[in-house]
Amino acid sequence: MMELYLDLHSQPCRSVFLFAKAVGIPFEFKFIDLSAGQQYSEEFGKISMMRKVPVMKDGSFVLTESTAILVYLVQKYASLVADHWFPADLQQQARVNEYLSWQHTNLRAQGSKVFLLRTMFAPIMGFEVPKEKMDAAVEDLNQSLNLLEEKFLQNKPFIIGDKISLADVVAVVEIMQPVGTGLNVFEGRPKLIAWRERVKQELGVKLFDEAHEVIMKVSSLPQMLQQSGMLEMFKPKFQKMFS
């Protein structure tokens, strides 16, 4: 059986988990505890030198990068996966790819930055995030959310039209990352709220909540990192990232 190496603290892991579960793709969940540093273990290094999750192992074939994994799953399990997830139509498929390409350096990057500043900065650096740094990060995130609404979603039920696609799954997990820190980025955005609810219904509310359970309890993450010794290991990276 195909193996998926995941930690649901990770947005890309959640997108792969949610899609595979929602469409009924059989897989074995291999938990890689990022807070304990399992990605740096010798055992995991034999599977992927990237030392990141998600990783898919299908027999002897190993694949990294969540968007590549999602497309692989669509194509391998075509009999299980309805066309709307990654349409065969050239232009519709291009719209999915357009969003997947854009989000890496926009919504994903900015949502992740806000998440790290709100959860990890103070425990690692030993002082609170400067207000101007936090305000700038939130403003960048809001600009990406504006583009999601105005350029990608517009007045459609889902990003590419009337039906859900991979683009919606990848988008919603990224937005939920800062939400897990207590920042309600949906506030004042009725269009995004309605879209989120449609995505939840399509994926299954129970499954959606299961996938996001750990991120909604993220306040315990710094303590977990402290106990594993990973907190100190992250300090040089944080200093470089946020100096």
C-alpha positions as CSV (number, residue, x, y, z in Angstrom):
1,M,0.0,0.0,0.0
2,M,1.1,3.5,-0.8
3,E,2.7,5.3,2.2
4,L,2.2,9.0,3.0
5,Y,4.7,10.6,5.5
6,L,2.8,13.4,7.2
7,D,2.5,15.7,10.1
8,L,-0.8,17.6,10.1
9,H,0.8,20.7,11.7
10,S,2.0,21.2,8.1
11,Q,-0.4,22.8,5.6
12,P,0.9,20.8,2.6
13,C,0.5,17.6,4.6
14,R,-3.1,18.5,5.3
15,S,-3.8,19.2,1.6
16,V,-2.5,15.7,0.7
17,F,-4.3,14.0,3.6
18,L,-7.6,15.8,2.9
19,F,-7.6,15.0,-0.8
20,A,-6.6,11.4,-0.4
21,K,-9.2,10.8,2.3
22,A,-12.0,12.7,0.6
23,V,-11.7,10.7,-2.7
24,G,-11.0,7.3,-1.0
25,I,-7.4,6.7,-2.1
26,P,-6.0,3.9,0.1
27,F,-2.8,4.8,2.0
28,E,-0.8,4.1,5.1
29,F,-0.4,7.2,7.3
30,K,3.2,7.4,8.5
31,F,3.5,10.1,11.2
32,I,6.7,12.1,11.1
33,D,6.7,14.3,14.3
34,L,8.3,17.5,13.2
35,S,8.3,18.9,16.7
36,A,10.5,16.0,17.8
37,G,12.8,16.4,14.8
38,Q,11.9,13.0,13.2
39,Q,12.5,14.6,9.8
40,Y,16.2,14.7,10.7
41,S,16.4,11.0,11.7
42,E,18.6,8.6,9.8
43,E,15.6,6.4,9.0
44,F,13.7,9.3,7.4
45,G,16.8,10.5,5.6
46,K,16.9,7.2,3.7
47,I,13.4,7.9,2.4
48,S,14.0,11.6,1.5
49,M,17.1,13.7,1.6
50,M,14.8,16.8,1.5
51,R,13.9,16.1,5.2
52,K,10.5,17.7,4.7
53,V,7.0,16.4,4.6
54,P,4.8,15.4,2.9
55,V,6.5,12.5,1.2
56,M,4.8,9.8,-0.8
57,K,6.2,6.3,-1.2
58,D,4.5,4.2,-3.8
59,G,6.4,0.9,-3.9
60,S,10.0,2.0,-4.7
61,F,8.9,5.3,-6.1
62,V,9.4,8.3,-3.7
63,L,7.9,11.7,-4.4
64,T,8.2,15.0,-2.5
65,E,6.4,18.3,-2.9
66,S,2.7,18.4,-2.0
67,T,1.5,19.8,-5.4
68,A,3.4,17.1,-7.3
69,I,2.0,14.5,-5.0
70,L,-1.6,15.7,-5.5
71,V,-1.3,15.6,-9.3
72,Y,0.3,12.1,-9.1
73,L,-2.6,10.9,-7.0
74,V,-5.1,12.4,-9.4
75,Q,-3.5,10.7,-12.4
76,K,-2.7,7.3,-10.7
77,Y,-6.2,7.0,-9.2
78,A,-8.1,8.4,-12.2
79,S,-10.9,5.8,-11.6
80,L,-11.6,7.2,-8.1
81,V,-11.0,10.9,-8.8
82,A,-13.8,13.0,-10.5
83,D,-12.6,15.2,-13.3
84,H,-13.4,18.5,-11.5
85,W,-10.5,18.0,-9.0
86,F,-7.9,18.4,-11.8
87,P,-9.9,18.9,-15.1
88,A,-8.8,17.3,-18.3
89,D,-10.0,20.5,-20.1
90,L,-6.8,22.4,-21.0
91,Q,-7.9,25.8,-19.8
92,Q,-9.6,24.6,-16.6
93,Q,-6.5,22.6,-15.7
94,A,-4.4,25.6,-16.4
95,R,-6.5,27.6,-13.9
96,V,-5.7,25.0,-11.2
97,N,-2.0,25.1,-12.1
98,E,-2.1,28.9,-12.1
99,Y,-3.3,29.0,-8.5
100,L,-0.9,26.2,-7.4
101,S,2.0,28.2,-8.9
102,W,0.9,31.5,-7.4
103,Q,0.2,30.4,-3.9
104,H,3.8,29.2,-3.1
105,T,5.3,32.7,-2.8
106,N,2.0,34.5,-1.8
107,L,-0.7,33.0,0.4
108,R,1.5,30.1,1.6
109,A,4.6,32.3,2.3
110,Q,2.6,35.0,4.0
111,G,0.3,32.8,6.0
112,S,3.3,30.8,7.2
113,K,5.2,34.0,8.3
114,V,2.2,35.2,10.3
115,F,1.9,31.7,11.9
116,L,5.6,31.6,12.9
117,L,5.6,35.1,14.2
118,R,2.5,34.5,16.4
119,T,3.4,31.1,17.7
120,M,7.2,30.7,17.6
121,F,8.9,34.1,17.6
122,A,8.7,34.9,21.3
123,P,9.6,31.4,22.7
124,I,12.6,31.2,20.3
125,M,13.9,34.7,20.4
126,G,13.1,35.5,24.0
127,F,11.1,38.7,23.3
128,E,7.8,39.7,21.7
129,V,7.5,40.3,18.0
130,P,8.0,44.1,17.3
131,K,4.5,45.5,16.4
132,E,5.6,47.0,13.1
133,K,7.0,43.5,12.0
134,M,3.7,41.8,12.9
135,D,1.6,44.5,11.3
136,A,3.6,44.3,8.1
137,A,3.2,40.5,8.0
138,V,-0.5,40.7,8.5
139,E,-0.9,43.3,5.9
140,D,1.0,41.2,3.3
141,L,-1.3,38.2,4.2
142,N,-4.4,40.4,3.7
143,Q,-3.1,41.5,0.3
144,S,-2.8,37.8,-0.7
145,L,-6.3,37.2,0.7
146,N,-7.6,40.1,-1.4
147,L,-6.1,38.5,-4.5
148,L,-7.6,35.2,-3.7
149,E,-11.0,36.8,-3.5
150,E,-10.7,39.2,-6.4
151,K,-8.5,37.4,-8.9
152,F,-9.0,33.7,-8.2
153,L,-12.4,33.3,-6.5
154,Q,-14.3,36.3,-7.9
155,N,-18.0,35.4,-7.7
156,K,-17.7,31.7,-8.4
157,P,-18.5,29.0,-5.8
158,F,-15.0,27.6,-6.1
159,I,-11.7,28.8,-7.6
160,I,-12.1,27.3,-11.0
161,G,-15.9,27.4,-11.2
162,D,-18.9,25.5,-9.9
163,K,-17.0,22.5,-8.5
164,I,-14.2,22.0,-6.0
165,S,-10.6,21.4,-7.3
166,L,-7.2,20.8,-5.9
167,A,-6.7,24.6,-5.9
168,D,-9.5,25.0,-3.2
169,V,-7.9,22.4,-1.0
170,V,-4.5,23.9,-1.2
171,A,-5.9,27.4,-0.5
172,V,-8.0,26.5,2.5
173,V,-5.3,24.7,4.5
174,E,-3.0,27.7,4.1
175,I,-5.7,30.1,5.4
176,M,-6.4,27.9,8.4
177,Q,-2.7,28.1,9.5
178,P,-2.9,31.6,10.9
179,V,-6.5,30.9,12.1
180,G,-5.0,28.2,14.4
181,T,-3.0,31.0,16.2
182,G,-6.2,32.8,17.0
183,L,-6.1,35.3,14.1
184,N,-9.5,35.3,12.4
185,V,-8.4,36.2,8.9
186,F,-12.0,35.5,7.7
187,E,-13.4,38.4,9.7
188,G,-15.1,40.9,7.4
189,R,-14.8,38.6,4.4
190,P,-18.2,37.0,3.9
191,K,-17.3,35.7,0.4
192,L,-14.3,33.8,1.9
193,I,-16.4,32.5,4.8
194,A,-19.1,31.2,2.4
195,W,-16.3,29.6,0.2
196,R,-14.7,28.0,3.2
197,E,-18.0,26.4,4.2
198,R,-18.6,25.1,0.7
199,V,-15.1,23.5,0.7
200,K,-15.7,22.0,4.1
201,Q,-19.0,20.5,2.9
202,E,-17.4,19.0,-0.2
203,L,-14.5,17.5,1.7
204,G,-16.7,16.4,4.7
205,V,-17.0,18.5,7.8
206,K,-15.8,15.7,10.1
207,L,-12.7,15.1,7.9
208,F,-11.9,18.8,7.6
209,D,-12.1,19.2,11.4
210,E,-10.0,16.0,11.9
211,A,-7.3,17.4,9.6
212,H,-7.2,20.7,11.4
213,E,-7.5,19.4,15.0
214,V,-3.7,19.7,15.8
215,I,-3.4,23.2,14.2
216,M,-6.3,24.5,16.3
217,K,-4.4,23.4,19.4
218,V,-1.1,24.9,18.2
219,S,-0.5,26.9,21.5
220,S,1.1,23.7,22.8
221,L,3.7,23.5,20.0
222,P,6.4,25.7,21.6
223,Q,6.4,23.5,24.7
224,M,6.6,20.3,22.5
225,L,9.6,21.9,20.7
226,Q,11.2,22.8,24.0
227,Q,10.9,19.3,25.3
228,S,12.4,17.8,22.2
229,G,15.3,20.3,22.1
230,M,14.2,21.6,18.7
231,L,13.4,25.1,20.0
232,E,17.1,25.9,20.3
233,M,17.9,24.4,17.0
234,F,15.4,26.7,15.3
235,K,17.0,29.9,16.8
236,P,19.7,30.5,14.1
237,K,17.1,30.0,11.4
238,F,14.7,32.5,13.0
239,Q,17.5,35.0,13.5
240,K,18.3,34.8,9.8
241,M,14.7,34.9,8.8
242,F,13.4,37.7,10.9
243,S,16.4,39.8,11.7
